[in-house]
């Protein structure tokens, strides 16, 4: 009986095809052996406060050329959004213009098994903005409570003894922020205390810049936002704690010495002790170069030790 021959040409063809495929792949990769992926070695996700988003972006852009192996990706959405993302483990750093609430800290412990770490990176004075043609020059916290608070009775500029040029009417148009904003939470507590709340009917905007832009287009408006968002189209009012006290303007000096009554810390939060990449980035933010960007962005740098 004649033994069947093996299909040697058929197997050889597949062997040759395999060699050609390997050779083509090597050519496409430049003949390099498999190794670490080229490009950025580490991405730092940085999300949160809209007050801080321009500052955080400026840091990221300045840091990248110094450390090309690190990519810092920045987004806003509000302090509450950043804290929620940190608790869920989807970001490395949460930017906050307010402190984390005890309930948020507890959720972070339960979700990640780590304690949130707070990093002070600068200060901000929360400015009160009116249209540039508004004749008002100063205001008290008590007057702001009358305008914004749910128990406040002031709804017209005549209540402050002011007549607004070019305004369609006498109504005080209140510009505020959305409730997930750290600026919203801080302003409410600073003006109305822990238990107070805003009255209904304000125009609640998503971003700090949006507040200033709307005030600049609305002669009868008043709004609050970080002092770094000021433009030539709006006026920053001097603020006093109460009637009879000296009203002071928001700036670096009055923020650091505590005489401006609506100033606050700017914070970054991490879960647990930062790893080496995060630690290096935070150390750079606290360096002279990083703090110079705080000042350039219109905020107040940390005092030098």
JOWOJO-V593107 format. One record per pair of residues at least 6 apart in sequence whose C-alpha atoms are under 7 Angstrom apart, sorted by the first residue. I is the first residue (numbers start at 1). J is the second residue. Records with the same first field share a line. If there is no record, write none. Layout:
# JOWOJO-V593107
I = J ; J
This chain:
# JOWOJO-V593107
40 = 69 ; 70 ; 71
41 = 69 ; 70
42 = 69 ; 70 ; 71
43 = 70 ; 71 ; 72
44 = 71 ; 72 ; 73 ; 92
45 = 72 ; 73 ; 74 ; 91 ; 92 ; 93
46 = 72 ; 73 ; 74 ; 75 ; 91 ; 92 ; 93 ; 94
47 = 74 ; 75 ; 76 ; 82 ; 91 ; 93 ; 94 ; 95
48 = 75 ; 76 ; 77 ; 78 ; 79 ; 80 ; 81 ; 82 ; 94 ; 95 ; 96
49 = 76 ; 77 ; 78 ; 79 ; 82 ; 95 ; 96 ; 97 ; 181 ; 182
50 = 76 ; 77 ; 78 ; 207 ; 208
51 = 97 ; 208 ; 226
52 = 95
53 = 75 ; 76
55 = 294 ; 297
56 = 74
57 = 74
59 = 290
60 = 72
64 = 70 ; 71
78 = 180 ; 181 ; 182
79 = 95 ; 96 ; 97 ; 180 ; 181 ; 182
80 = 180 ; 181 ; 182
81 = 180
82 = 94 ; 95
83 = 94
85 = 91
86 = 92 ; 93 ; 94
87 = 107 ; 108 ; 111 ; 112
88 = 111
92 = 270
93 = 268 ; 269 ; 270
94 = 268 ; 269 ; 270
95 = 267 ; 268 ; 269
96 = 182 ; 266 ; 267 ; 268
97 = 182 ; 183 ; 265 ; 266 ; 267
98 = 182 ; 186
105 = 116
108 = 114 ; 115 ; 116
109 = 115
114 = 271 ; 272
115 = 271 ; 272
116 = 269 ; 270 ; 271 ; 272
117 = 269 ; 270 ; 271 ; 272 ; 273
118 = 267 ; 268 ; 269 ; 270
119 = 267 ; 268 ; 269
120 = 265 ; 266 ; 267 ; 268
121 = 266 ; 267 ; 286 ; 302
122 = 265 ; 266 ; 300 ; 301 ; 302
123 = 264 ; 265 ; 266 ; 299 ; 300 ; 301
124 = 226 ; 227 ; 263 ; 264 ; 265 ; 266 ; 299 ; 300
125 = 226 ; 227 ; 250 ; 251 ; 255 ; 262 ; 263 ; 264
126 = 224 ; 225 ; 226 ; 227 ; 262 ; 263
127 = 224 ; 225 ; 226 ; 227 ; 236 ; 250
128 = 223 ; 224 ; 225 ; 236 ; 237
129 = 222 ; 223 ; 224 ; 234 ; 235 ; 236 ; 237
130 = 215 ; 221 ; 222 ; 223 ; 234 ; 235 ; 236
131 = 215 ; 216 ; 218 ; 219 ; 221 ; 233 ; 234 ; 235
132 = 233 ; 234 ; 235
133 = 165
134 = 164 ; 219
136 = 162
137 = 237 ; 238
138 = 237 ; 238 ; 239 ; 247
139 = 237 ; 238 ; 239 ; 240
140 = 239 ; 240 ; 241 ; 242 ; 243
141 = 191 ; 240 ; 241 ; 242
142 = 242
144 = 191
145 = 152 ; 191 ; 192
146 = 152 ; 153 ; 154
147 = 153 ; 154 ; 155
148 = 198 ; 199
149 = 192 ; 197 ; 198 ; 199
150 = 197 ; 198 ; 199
155 = 171 ; 172
156 = 170 ; 171 ; 172
157 = 163 ; 170 ; 171 ; 172
158 = 170
164 = 219 ; 220
166 = 219
167 = 219 ; 220
171 = 220
172 = 220 ; 221
173 = 220 ; 221 ; 222
174 = 202 ; 203 ; 221 ; 222 ; 223
175 = 202 ; 203 ; 204 ; 211 ; 221 ; 222 ; 223
176 = 202 ; 203 ; 204 ; 205 ; 223 ; 224
177 = 184 ; 204 ; 205 ; 206
178 = 184 ; 204 ; 205 ; 206
188 = 197
190 = 262
205 = 211
208 = 225 ; 226
209 = 229
211 = 223 ; 225
212 = 229 ; 230
215 = 221 ; 222 ; 223 ; 234
216 = 233 ; 234
227 = 250 ; 298
228 = 297 ; 298 ; 299
237 = 249
238 = 247 ; 248 ; 249
239 = 247 ; 248 ; 249
240 = 246 ; 247 ; 248 ; 261
241 = 261
248 = 260
249 = 260
250 = 260
252 = 300
254 = 260
255 = 263
284 = 290
285 = 291
291 = 301
294 = 300 ; 301
295 = 301
